[in-house]
Amino acid sequence: MVTFQLEGRQFQDKFLNIGGALEVMYSADMMGRIDEKGYISYVYSADTILGRISAKDVRVVDKGLILMEDVFWDFVHNPHLLIAGGTGGGKTVLLRSILNGLLREGLVEILDPKQADFVSLAELPVLQDRVVFEVADMINKIIEFKENMEIRYATMRQLQKEKNQKELGNFQEYELKPAFLIIDEFPSLRAMMSEDREMMLEAERAMGALKQIILKGRQAGFFAIIATQNVKADDLPSTFKDNIMTRISVGRLSQFSYEVIFGEENKNKYFKYIEQINGERVYGRGYYGVFGSPAREFFSPELPDPKEFSFYDEFETLERLDLEFDKQDVVVKTYTAKELSDELKLDYRVFKKYKSEFETAGQEFDKTFSMSDLIMFERAISYKSSGKTYQVAISEAIL
């Protein structure tokens, strides 16, 4: 750890931005920055590769999905995952390693527009009908995933009433399984949807559905994993960039991609590409970070000896997990604006004020309102009644 005293000293501004330069000087990786009264400290680590784990050991544990000995994707608190990796960087092994953990925890749906990394797994019982690659099927899968999210909210609301709870808990409190939507090569999916003019309206509906999943999925246990190569300016809508909290890069990326992935917080970080360690080619090296926090060096799970392990054989042994409503009929109610205001017991003018504040905060609504919208409004009303301003209540309700 390196500490500098601030308190208005001559080089204070340089001390506030020196983290990246020290990484180069010490050939180490900055793990974090600590701001204390009058001081700033930079925490560094060397030999990060020693924390690498095997792909066969990726599991969901108390802290989340373990990806290194001290790196976890806590999808409950830092929802959704963005993975960027150039050709040959190890993205496929990383995605399959993640799949190895998630298939044991809940339902996983996969969109593979390039028909490259997951088509060979499509006939396995654990993934049958859950790997799609035709544009119409991928559009329908996104829309269906969003509709299932709304059914989950209806289920949770019913459980809330049965337990006589004042506030709705998250999916774990009701012992419900999570659901994950993996989209590999996301820019390819968008290109395919834009090229098929007959599917244009459905494609717009699917993108709207995906946006709702990213905005509202956390509490219900619905999470998106979006994988891409170098991230370009128009690859990801701003709503996605702002609400996908966990980010991973592997392999060689452009400096612009690093800036898009890891954000303003890491503008002074020295992102380096390392091809060899101790004379051996290394795959799956990159960076990991939660949006708004310092990124750290990352080594994705290592593929074991093919003679001893294969993802196909491993997945073939896994039990197929379903969501609770795959086995029951659940009616999902939608509301007009007036119906929703009545359900919330709000004067319609007050309801419109809440709606306007939500839209100012970037929230978008369909022509009708869903169960997740109802719950979000209820949270905002509760926060507002506790003395918070409209803006704070809205912000916390969205989160």
Secondary structure, 3 states (H helix, E strand, C coil): CEEEECCCCCCHHHHCCCHHHHHHHHCCEEEEEEEECCEEEEEEECCHHHHECEHHHCCEECCEEEEECCEEECCCCCCCEEEEECCCCCHHHHHHHHHHHHCCCCEEEEECCCCCCCHHHCCCHHHCCCEECCHHHHHHHHHHHHHHHHHHHHHHHHHHHHCCCCCCCCHHHHCCCCEEEEECCHHHHHHHHHHCHHHHHHHHHHHHHHHHHHHHHHHHCEEEEEEECCCCCCCCCHHHHHHCCEEEEECCCCHHHHHHHHCHHHCCCCCCCCCEECCEECCCEEEEEECCCCCEEEECCECCCCCCCCHHHHHHCCCCCCCHHHHCCCCCCCECHHHHHHHCCCCHHHHHHHHHHHHHCCCCCCCCECHHHHHHHHHHHHHHHCCCCHHHHHHHHHC
